[in-house]
Amino acid sequence: MSLSHTAAEYMLSDALLPDPGSSRAKGLRLELPSDRLLKFVTVGLPLCLVSLAFAREFSAGSQISCFSPTNFTGKQSAYADTACWDSLIHHGFDAEGRAVTKSLWALKAFPYSLLVVAVLMYLPYLLWRYAAAPALHCDLLFIIDELDKSYNRSVRLVQHMRKVQQASAEPEQFWEEYERARQERYFEFPLLERYLTCKQHTHGLVFIYILRNLLLLLFLAATCLYLVFLHLNIFFQDEFSCSIKTGLLQAEPHIPPLIPCKLVFFSIFQLISLAVGSVYVLLIPVVIYNALQLCQWDKGLLSVYEMLPAFDLLSRRMLSCPLNDLNVILLFLRANISELTSFSRLNAVSTLREATANKEDIDTVIDFMTLLAGLETTKPKHQ
């Protein structure tokens, strides 16, 4: 008999979760995988492409090629290229023959505008990092720690029940007291449950998360509209007529009024704008999906933890409108499931409960542990 008792003690000791120490606080993920992907793509893509554009500019030298008259010297041709690049104004004529001008300065500012786009795309991440991440880190650390502790308390409770049952002279009286304790909810650990219930009535995290996605959606749409504007107005004109007859050269008779010029980098900027615009358009549904995640509960995680004693947020229908901080915390608990050691064990217990013939014998993890510890021979059936 002592051998079976020793085996049961070893089994219950092995079921206890080890202390994670300080590694848990450092390993928590404060961004969802989809949000992290959005940050890397929306910020990294324009930075990567603009670096290629600047490398092309520095390696190729002049970004413009003007067809100067044949009587121009080399220095005069270089001056014409520089003057036309500095002005970037197209001189033409309308249908009625009147002179019109069109500024192409946006082409020169295009690489720098991509830098501005990258900074704008980084702002929602900074908002989340400094306005919500510290509070979320504290919430996750407390909830994960309490969930694992609640599991350990259940195992230790079964260990204590074994000792009391072995020392009890009347096993039936012990089980009657156990059933009365269950009915009067002596086994519940209300701190965690009440904390989660309190989070249903706060909306700070969900407000910042929705604001983050709205800002990101706004910046994506604004960037796409900006690129459409460039394509409709500028990115179809790689050749223009430039006038260098200004200033001291205005009275020079040998200088023609207009010089034809061609933008060397034009095709590169077209490819960059198309790449950025196409990727950003594809990312808009991802941002909308991230925001819509908050419209429904992630009940899978909480349903597993109903194996803990008296943890019944779902059965008591306390989950009302999903737009609250608790739903955001559940999403991040799912992202940090590797830090939640008790989840895999409770999930296994839930699976075994579904596969058990007499499901009424297993309501909580305490019931499961009592069966494994060999207390089922004298345990009464639940009504």
SULNOR-V560700 format. One record per pair of residues at least 4 apart in sequence whose ideal C-beta (glycine too) atoms are under 6 Angstrom apart, sorted by the first residue. I is the first residue (numbers start at 0). J is the second residue. D is the distance in Angstrom with one decimal. If there is no record, write none. Layout:
I:J:D, I:J:D
This chain:
7:372:4.5, 7:373:5.6, 11:154:5.9, 11:158:5.1, 14:154:4.9, 15:151:5.5, 15:154:5.4, 16:147:5.2, 16:151:5.5, 16:340:5.0, 16:341:6.0, 19:23:4.3, 22:26:5.8, 23:338:5.5, 24:140:5.8, 26:338:5.9, 27:139:5.5, 27:335:5.7, 28:334:5.3, 28:335:5.5, 29:132:4.5, 29:135:5.8, 29:136:5.9, 30:34:4.8, 30:35:4.7, 31:334:5.4, 33:289:5.5, 37:41:5.6, 38:42:5.8, 38:124:5.1, 39:43:5.1, 40:44:5.5, 41:120:4.0, 42:117:5.2, 42:120:4.9, 42:121:5.1, 43:47:5.8, 44:278:5.8, 45:49:5.8, 45:113:4.2, 45:116:4.9, 45:117:4.5, 45:275:5.9, 46:117:5.0, 48:271:4.7, 49:110:4.9, 49:113:4.2, 49:114:5.9, 52:110:4.7, 54:58:6.0, 55:59:5.7, 55:267:5.7, 56:62:5.9, 61:80:5.7, 62:263:5.4, 62:264:4.7, 63:80:5.6, 63:83:6.0, 63:84:4.6, 63:260:5.7, 63:262:5.9, 64:261:5.1, 64:263:5.7, 65:79:5.0, 65:80:5.1, 65:83:5.3, 65:258:5.2, 65:260:4.1, 66:259:4.9, 67:71:4.2, 67:76:4.3, 67:79:4.9, 71:75:4.0, 71:76:4.9, 79:243:5.4, 79:258:5.9, 82:243:4.8, 83:241:3.7, 83:260:5.0, 87:103:4.3, 87:104:5.1, 87:107:5.9, 88:100:5.4, 88:102:5.6, 89:101:4.4, 89:103:6.0, 89:239:3.7, 90:100:5.7, 90:240:4.8, 90:242:5.1, 90:257:5.6, 91:99:5.7, 92:96:5.6, 92:98:5.9, 93:97:5.2, 93:99:5.2, 103:233:5.9, 105:233:5.5, 108:112:5.6, 109:268:5.6, 116:222:5.2, 119:218:4.7, 120:218:5.8, 123:211:4.4, 123:214:4.6, 123:215:4.6, 126:130:5.4, 126:211:5.7, 127:131:5.2, 127:211:5.0, 128:132:4.9, 130:207:5.2, 131:135:5.6, 131:204:5.5, 131:207:4.2, 138:328:5.5, 139:143:5.8, 139:331:5.9, 143:338:5.7, 143:339:5.4, 145:191:4.1, 146:341:5.6, 147:340:5.7, 147:341:4.7, 149:188:5.2, 149:307:5.0, 150:341:3.8, 153:364:4.7, 153:365:5.1, 157:365:5.7, 157:368:4.0, 157:369:5.7, 160:164:5.9, 161:372:5.6, 164:173:5.3, 167:173:4.4, 170:377:4.7, 174:379:5.3, 180:185:4.2, 184:309:5.2, 186:308:3.7, 187:308:5.5, 187:309:3.0, 189:193:5.3, 192:310:5.8, 195:325:5.9, 198:324:4.7, 198:325:4.1, 199:323:5.0, 199:325:4.8, 201:324:4.6, 202:206:5.4, 202:323:5.7, 204:324:4.3, 204:327:4.4, 205:322:5.7, 205:323:5.9, 205:324:5.7, 205:327:5.2, 208:327:5.6, 212:286:5.4, 212:289:5.5, 212:290:4.4, 215:286:5.4, 216:286:4.9, 219:279:4.9, 219:283:5.6, 222:279:5.7, 223:276:5.5, 223:279:5.5, 223:280:6.0, 226:272:4.9, 226:276:4.4, 228:232:6.0, 229:233:5.2, 229:234:5.2, 230:234:4.4, 234:269:5.6, 237:262:5.0, 237:265:3.8, 238:261:5.1, 239:260:5.8, 240:257:4.3, 240:259:5.9, 241:258:5.0, 241:260:4.8, 242:257:5.6, 244:248:5.6, 244:249:5.5, 244:254:5.3, 244:256:5.7, 245:249:5.7, 248:254:5.5, 264:268:5.9, 272:276:6.0, 273:277:6.0, 293:322:5.8, 293:326:5.6, 295:321:5.8, 296:318:5.4, 296:321:5.1, 297:329:4.6, 297:333:5.9, 298:302:5.5, 300:332:5.9, 301:312:5.6, 301:313:5.7, 302:313:5.9, 303:345:5.0, 303:346:5.2, 303:349:5.5, 304:310:5.5, 305:310:5.5, 305:311:6.0, 306:345:5.0, 306:348:5.6, 306:349:6.0, 306:363:5.5, 306:364:4.6, 308:363:5.1, 311:315:5.1, 312:317:4.9, 321:326:4.6, 336:342:5.8, 341:345:5.7, 342:346:5.9, 348:364:5.6, 348:367:5.0, 352:361:4.6, 355:361:5.9, 359:381:5.0, 361:366:4.6, 361:367:5.3, 362:366:5.3, 368:372:6.0, 369:374:4.3, 370:375:4.7, 374:378:5.6
